[in-house]
Amino acid sequence: MRLLFTLSLLLAGSTLHAEIPPKFRTDADGRYSAEEAKKLVGKEKDTVLQWFQLIDGEFPPEGSAHAIAGELIWMDHLERRFHLRVDRDDTQDRAVWDLAVDATMLPYGSIYNQGAPAAIQDIPLGTHLHGLFYWRASSDTTPPPPGPFNRKTPDVDFRRCFRIEDDFSHYARQGQLWKIDAVDLALKKLTATLHHEGKAVGEPKIFDLLSHTRVFQGNGFGTLDSLKKDQTVLFNLTWVTQYGPGRLTDIWVDEPARQLATANQMERHRNHTRERGLAGWVGVVDDEAETVTITFFGGVNPKLFDELSLTNGEPMGWPLSKEADDPNAPKGTIAVALENLMTYDPVNDRKGGNILAIEKVPVEPGSGGVRIKVKCDMMLEGFRPRRIVRFYPATWKVESLPREEKFEGRE
């Protein structure tokens, strides 16, 4: 009887715990702008949930970001910074339509294009994107993008981006496809309904076709004549909410075309990462033992982590911590990086040695779920807890990056 009573208490406790709402504001609670926040005084501030504030060196909790969709209208790929013209919706006053958010990718922020990880420069300007954002840092005094009569979008303070993705990636990630209901080439209109597991999601939408809309079919190109009723497609858009659901820029009309696009983008980003190193932040540092622990960020193809355990029989000048260390063991080097993931001069500035441990860790939002412990031949000032680094496994050839990608000499 006592055992049953204890179990019932545990079950009741777990149920109550599951029902406890998050201690931060979410999109389900509705909008809450900076202007509204300024109007609250005294104890009033304690009665309203605030948006989650990021903590340095910690990944954010699940569901704590604010969703914003809009069009990519400007980017600085070196700083991983961009402007997103926010979509119109019914909650906005007309006076703040079409105004932009100036956002910067978080170090562990991820970018997806055509269903695979990407660099921001892989996404064409004008592409409609879906994003997750966090409130700006308290020290951030950057003025908003200029708007008419100094107007600002209600989302102006969400300046730190956790994830952006094109429409292709957004719907593919959720296992959704658009089913074509009708095509009118004379009027350049395409009617489609979103489907999930064969069932319609929402009402049909009428999209605009362009004479230059690209159609991908099989392992090549199709034409607008290739678009047929009942096809299940993915597409990318521009001018969303400007004059309706949006203009179609690219359409993938079958699974082979979609798989080819994703595979190509995946390989493009794998090469991009191999040339610049796996990004992560430093955890535990032991100066006496000269070891550094790194937790890698997500947003990359997980197969890249498998290359950490590969060995290079020929050291090729890779530094070892001691002569007694096994030259054929997995090893690699670390380069100090900035918040924007830029390095200084990785060809000459890397330090490292044998990888002492590779372990799986719980996957959190922003985390790649992999942590390593590296023995270093020399400890650099940048090898400190919560600092950003790039790691190069010994099998990756490290070549000098283009001049503009190196932060060397900019201090």
N, C-alpha and C positions, 0 to 999 in steps of 0.2 A: 504494500500500500504506500509506504514511504517513498519507494522508488518511482511509483506511478505519479505521486504528488510532485516529486522533484522534476520528473520529465515534463509534467504539465507546466510547471513554472518556467522551465527552460524554453519550451515551445512558445509560451505566452510572451516571454522576454524577447525571443527572436522575432516574433510577429510584430511586437511593438517597435523593435529596432528597425525592422524593414519599413515601417510606416513613418519613421521620423523623417521629416522633410529636410532637404539640404539647408545649411546655414548661410546660404548665399542666394542671390537672386538668379533666376533662370528665365529663359524666354517665355516659359509658361506663365510667369508672373506679369507679363506685359512690359511695355517700354518704360524706361526710367532714365530720363536725360540728365545731363549736367545742369541744365537750367532748373529742372525740378528739384534736383539735389540742393542747389543753392538756396532755395526757398525754405528749406527745413531748418528749424532752429531748436536749440536745446534738446529736450528729450524726444522731440519729434523724430530726430535722426535714428533713434533706437527702435522706432516702431516700423521702420521700412527696411526690408531686406536690401542689402547692398550687393552690387556685382562682386564676384570673387576677385580678390587682389592677388596677383601672382607673387610667389615667394622665390627669391633668388636661390638657385641650386636645388629646387624642388619641382617635380612635374605637377601639373594641375589635376584636380580631381575630375572624374568623368562627369560630363554634362554641365560643366561650369562655364562654358564659353557662350558667346552671343553670336547667333547666325546672321550673316549679312550676305546678300547676293547683289551683284552689280557687274558693271563692265570695266575691264582693264583698260584704262585710258592713258597711263603713264607708268614707266618703271625705271628704276636704277638697279640693274641686275647685280652690280658689285656690292651694293649696300643691302640687297634683298629688300628693297623698298618699292612701294607702288601706290598709285591712286586708283581707287575703285569708285566709279560713279554708281551710287546706290540706286537700286531699282525703286520705282514708284510703288506705293501701296496705299491702301485705304486709310491707314493711320496717320499719314503725312498731310500737312497743309500744302496746298499747291505752291506756296512761296518757297518751300524747301525741296521741291522736286529737282532731281538731276544734279544734286550736289555731291561732292566726292569726299571719301575718307582717305586720309593720308596714312598708310599703314606700313609697318615693317615686320618682316617675318621674325618670329622668335627663333633662337638658335636651334631649338628642337621642333620648329614649325615645319610642316611638310607641304609639298606641292605635288599635284597630280595632273597629268595631261594624257588624254586618250587611254585612261585606265591603268597608267603606270606612274611610278615616281618621276619627277621632273625637276629641272632647274627653272627659275622664273623666266629666263630668256627663251625657254622652249615654247612658251605660250604667246601667240601673236597678239599684238595690241588690238583692241576691239572685241576680244573674246569675252563672252559672258561667263562669270565665275560664281561659285558658291563658296562661302568662307565661314570660318569660326574665329572669333576675335575676343580679345580681352581688353579691359580698361587700361588706358595709358598709365605709364609710370608716374608717380607723384612729382618726379623731377623733370618731367617732359613738358617743356613750354613751347614746343614747336607750333607756330601758328597754323591754322587749318588752311586747306587749299582755298584760294580766292574765289568768292562767290559774289553774285550781284547784291549790292547794298549790304555787304558784309554778312550775308546770311550763311548759316551753317546747317549741315544735315544733322538731324537728331542723333545720328550715330557717330558724330565727330570725335568723341572721346575713346572710341574703341580702336586703338591705334596699334595694338600688338596682335599679330595674326598667328594663329595656331595651325590653320590649314586652309588652302585654297585649291579648288579643283574645277575643271571645265565641266560642261553639262554631260559629256560622254562619261567622264569618271564618276560624276555625282550619281547618275542613274545606274551605271554598271555596278558600282559599289553596293547599291541596295537591291541588286538583282532585278532591275526594272527595265522595260523596253517600251518604246512607243509603237503602237500599231496604226498603220496608215488606214484611215477611213475613206479618204477621197483625195484625188489629185486633179487640179484644174490648171493645166499649163497655159491656157489662154489668159487667165487672170493671175497666174503665178501664185497660186494658193495651194497649201497642203494641209489637210485636216487629219489630226492624229489624236489618239487617246492613250494615256499612259497605262501600262499593264504591269501587274506583279503576279507572278506564278499563274499566268493565264487569265487573271481577273482584272477588269477595268478599275483604275484608280482615278476618280474624279471625272470631270466632263471633258468632251472633245475640245481641242483647241485648234484654231486656224492660224497657221504660220505662213509667213511670206517667203516665197521662193525668189531667188535672184537669177539673172541670166548667167552669172558666174558661179552659182552654187556648185561646189564640188561633190560629186557622187562617187563613192568608193564601193566597188562590187568585186567579190572574189579577191584575186591577187592583183587587180588593176582598177582602172577607172570605168565608171558608167557615165550615163548622161541623164538629164532630167526625164527622158523617155523611159529610163530604167525603173522609175518610181511607179509602183503598182499598189493597188488596194490590197489590204491584208498583209503586206510586208511588215515585219517587226524590225525596227530600225533604232539606231542611236544617232544623235546629231549634236552639233554645236551651233550656238546662236550668237547674234549681236542685236543691238537696239531693242533689247527686251524691255517691255512696258512702255517704250517710247510711243509706239503706234500699235500696240497689241502684244501678243505673246512673244513676238520676236521674228527676226529674219534668219533664215537658215543659211549658214556659211558652208557647212560640211555635213554630209549624210553618209552613214555606213549602213548599207542595205541588207547585209547578211553576216552570219557569224564568221566566215573566213576573212572577210574584210576587217571586222572588228578585232579578231585575233591577230591579224597581221599588223594593224596599227599599234596595238598594245605591245606586241613583241618588239617592234621597232623602237618604240619609246623606251621600253625597258632596257634594251641594249644600249641605247644612247645614254641613259642615265647611269648604267653600270660603268661605262667608260668614263663618264664625267666624274664619278666618285673615285674610281681607281686613280685618276690623274690628280685628284685633290685631297684624297684621304677620307677615311671614315670619321665623322664628327661625333664628339661626345663631350662629357664634362668629367673633370677630375673628382674623385671621391677621396679615399684615404691615401695619404702620402707618408712614407717612412723615409725621412732624410738619411738616417743612419744606414738603413739597409738599401737605400737608393731604389725604392720601388714606388710605382705609381699605379693606382687603380683607376680605370676609366669605364664609365657606363655610356654605352653608345646610344645615340638618338635613333628614333625610328624614321620613317619616310624614305627608306632605301630598300632595295630588294634584299630579303633576308638571306638569300644565297651568298651574298657578299660576306656575311659573317662566317660562312663555312671556310672561306679562304684564309681565315686567321690561323687555322691549324695546319695549313700547308707548309712544307719545309723547303728551304733552298739550300741544296748541297754545296753550292759555291757562295761563300759569304758576300762576294761582290762589294766589299768595303763596308758592309753593314756593321755598325759598332756592336761589340759584345761587352758585357759588363766586366768580365774577367776572362783571362786566358783559359781558365779551367772550365768555363761554361761550354756546353755542347754546341758546336757550330752548326750541327744539323737539326737542332731543335727549332720549333716554331719561334719566330722572333719578329721584331718590327721596330719602327721608330715613331717618335711623337714630335709634332710641330705645334708650337703655341699658336692659337687662333683668337680671333676677335668674336664679338657677339654676332657679327654678320657672317661668320665662318671664314673670313679671309685670313690667310697666313702671311708671314713676313717674307721669308726666303726659304721655303721648305727644302730645297736641294741642299742647302748648307746649314740650316738651323735645326735639323732634326737630331734628336738624341733618343737612345733606346737600347735594346738588347733582347734577351730571351723573354718570351711570354711564359710566365710562371704558372698562370691559371687562366682558363677560359670557362666561364660558368653562365648558366641561364639564371636570370632574375625575373621576378614578376613583371609582366608587361603592363605598364601604366601609359596613360595618354602622353605621347611624345617620346616614350622610351622604345628602344629596339629590343629590349629584353635580354641583352648580352653585356656581360662585364668581364674585363680582363685585368690581370695584374702583370705589370711589365717591370723587368729589372733594367735600370738605366745606367749607361756608362758615365753620364753626367746629369746632375739635376739642374734644371733651369728655373729661373724665378717664376715663369709662367706655369710651372707644374705645382699648382696650389689648389686646394679644395674649391669647387664651384667654378673654376676657370675652364674655358673652352679650349679644346685641343683637336687636332686631326691626327689620326693614326694610319700608318702605312705598313701593312704586312710585308714581310721580306720578299715575297714573290711579286710585288707590284713595282714596276719600273717608275722611278720618280724623275721627272724631267721639269725643267724650268717652265713656269707658267708665263703667259703673256704679261708684259710689264704692268698693265693696269690692274691685274689681279693680285699683285703683291703689295702688301702694306709697308714694305721696307722703305724707310726714308720719309714717311709721311708724318712721323710723330711731331 
